[in-house]
Amino acid sequence: MSDITHSLAEIVGEEYVSDREEEAYFYARDPGLMPAHKPDYVVVPETPEQVQEVVRLANREKIPIVPMGAGMALTGLIIPLKGGIVMDMKRMNRILEVNEKARYVIVEGGTSQGHLKAYLEKNYPRLRHSIPDSPATATIAANVMIHGQGRLTQQYGFNSDMVSGLEVVLASGDICKIGSCSISEDWFSKGAPMPDLSGLFLGWFGATGIITKLALKLYPRKKMRDVEIFITDRDDLIPDMVYELTHTEMVEDINIFSQPKPMIFKDNHHMTIFITGDTDEELEFKRKTVWRVLEPFIKSKDGGFMGVSPAMKPTLLEMPQRSVSRFADVTKGGGFEYSGPIILVEKYAECARKVTELAEKYDLGYSGMARIIGRGHCMMYGFAFTFNRADPDMMERTRKALHEVSKFALEVGGIFWKPTVNEQRMAIEKMDPNTRNLMGMIKENMDPNGIMNPGNWEVN
Amino acid sequence: MITLIWADNEKGPGLLEGVKMYALKFDENLCKTCPTGDCLVKCQYMNVDKDTAVDEMLKISRGEDSFVFNDCVTCYACEEYCRRGNHPFYLITEKREEKGLLTSPRAITKQWINIGEPQGKYRLGDVKEKVLSFGYMPEFLKWVRGKLFEDVMPSFIFGQEFFCNVVYIHFANTSIIKERLPMVMENFRKLGVKEVICMHDECYGSFAHLAPAYGIDVPFKPIHYFEYLYNRLKELSNEIRPLNIKAAYQRPCSARLCSDKHHYVADIMELIGVELVEREYQGENALCCGGIFNMCFGYDLASDVQKRNIDDMAGHGAEYCFFNCPACQGTLGTKVAKRGIKPVHIIDLCKMAIGEK
């Protein structure tokens, strides 16, 4: 056992540290396309104090440290690009407090989406959180760290907008509270009315600190939920349709997808519209309102509501939707990756045409999928491709397609979501120089030894 | 009973070459002398008197514009209302198609055409000379079980390769039917089946009437599953325990394409001890489930029709609503259940009577 391994074992216990090859192999990669790179050590802490001690050790020894949730981002954000320590947060999975009336929950930094969902359903059936469509093992901290989106994003914005407090271990090993919890016992705000320091951490992928606790806003869970699918062959009309739908303020979530397979989805764009209600009357009123605002498109024959059979509904209403994962294996061989720029809804048609063009050019299975963010302020448009992991040529074609997506996204005014290291570089290059300098100052001051997830957001 | 009258093409019936456009013959003289104008007078979605009905149908026949193109909701009922065999619905459909008038949004039409496209994903049971045709309705893979079907199962076929495609008359697209139906027949021919029990009205209507009228040779004897169920129940009569329930029947639009088989509904209910409630929207006066209305025309029409229909069931004391078409059941099942009426397919009702449910 090396000295470092021994020191880590003293902090977290021997069972929770490893420098073995089999662990290194596993922690060297994520399910996406980025090249693997092995860590030297894997450590699984249980408490914020253990996280502090590990970070202090890393800082002292100048060893890179990469925090990891479930590793589901697909863009290589948890791959230890410069080796060092991967800190797997999964043991820190406790739900610490629910404030029912103020509608927030405080969880540890490794708590999974599925754990919180199950906990709320059992103990607080009138509350819910904005669950993303990633597998249930994905962690809440990692999701807000990448500015993820979820079922309530159309109403309340990015999931990171729903954070109401953070506890973070800095590169120095100091523990720092962000938001109202820095002054009060209560975790109701991540900033306002004070300076909002959460921006020093959210979106940085662990390059400025490691989240050990966070508070997340919760929202009313209605007793009933239903789904309608409006379909159109006019991609150019999608922004108008979204505008009308969001104007109703009746919709829980709006997802849009287009894909060539199965045949039921060929040729059209599908707006999946979710509604909720506590009574049949409420649900029906919302349904009627949604139908009415789209009626002009029905009359002009530009779109219509497809029949959603009772057999289809459970799949569509599932949270998270496992059908998203099933898409990952459309091309047998289990490879799936997407680039999901955040972009204006009015760019929908350009995006939809681009994903088709690239799929044809590189002969790949594809899906275009959009999630509306905050009443149509923008959307995440996912350019998703499937590939066979046993087919190196197909993997290379997928990489090329995704690279073209990256260039396209920047050209049409988009911003990368959970960008790969290459995309981060492209974004930094295009960024306003003063913004870039500010980011550089922040990074340099918060992580002077460059140990925090190095390779990511390396502005300088 | 409807007797289909069709115009032969130049080469005579049965000599289809590729995608032939066999036109239905609409006899203007027959229409001019119609004493009732029932096709449109009885229509539940238009308010038309006899003279207007005749005038509009003649205008349509002559290729002129008519408000009927806009107001017809594709419920097929006029095919049954017309007792003179003049096929008003097919005329409206063919003329809509000629004029490029869409009944539904383009995306919906495309979707349905895509769904029905053969993809080589059909499923065959142990196919014998007598076979059950599930068309492209997966529900039957679960429902068609037990004693009722044990003398035929597991001889079944399922998939787009055996799909009758008649649904496209809802979308004013008979071309796709004429294009695909010969291929469907060829697929049946390859299986060497002699008798096909059709689990859906459209399949039966297509194989028994439409295909021959289009000049497409049907290489087997089509049997409506109502007829099969009735005969099978009689064979199992010793095992029937009358259900002693009151039920409403949701008659589907497609039943208008084989109204000669409608009597089996009452016959079967009598055998299994079900009282068919005497309600307003039954038989010829049946209302659509609203599924097509939703897709083609929006919320209000579908909502109004569904409400009147379910109110009528509830108002006449129906404990059960039984379905013939799985699509109707999918559309209306939850809604009737919310009114305290149990939704059930007719097959399941029959299974209940022989103690299988």
Interface residues (C-beta under 8 A of the other chain):
Chain A: I231 T232 D233 M263 I264 K266 D267 N268 H269 D280 R287 K288 W291 R292 E295 F297 I298 K299 K301 D302 G303 G304 F305 M306 G307 S309 P310 A311
Chain B: L102 S104 P105 R106 A107 I108 K110 Q111 N114 I115 E117 Q119 P138 G291 N294 M295 C296 F297 G298 Y299 S303 A327 G330 T331 G333 T334 K338
